[in-house]
Amino acid sequence: MDDYRVPKVPAKVTVAIPPDPPEARTVFLSSTAETHRGRETLSDLLVRKRFLPMLKEGNDIILARSQSIRWLLIEKPREAEWHFYETVPGAPKHHVQFVFPDGEMLSGAIFAVGRESEQRALDVLNASESFLHLEGSDGLYLVNLNHVTRINLLEK
């Protein structure tokens, strides 16, 4: 049976799936990505997979529907989202606050990694797939824009 196992790399996250409170889980990433060189990232999974297996300490496994996830806070972002960190050096950043239907808010910076003509905050938000990187004061989030009701621009 071991011949059929695919090697996976654990990535620890805190995940918010309403109406439950955020909780620590582990997601497993492939050692190779389908759409770029190198290891798979959490954002790869969230865009490509409808359901993600997530392990909780004690072997409690859930299959979370990607689109039901409000946000993920990544424990070791430079490992789990290495591809993002390769693309952001020198990119303009915009300070924003995401507001969710229940009043929860997340604040931080989003990065304009697109073409020079598309580097406004609005361009970044409209060009994004459902999940967007947000660098908050407590770490790197992947935020599901489908759950966001309003975005406050906090430009400095």
Secondary structure, 3 states (H helix, E strand, C coil): CHHHCCCEEEEEEEEECCCCCCEEEEEEEECCCCCCCCCCCHHHHHHHCCEEEEEECCCEEEEEEHHHCCEEEECCHHHHCHHHHHHCCCCCEEEEEEECCCCCEEEEEEECCCCHHHCCHHHHHHHCCCEEEEEECCEEEEEEHHHCCEEEECCC
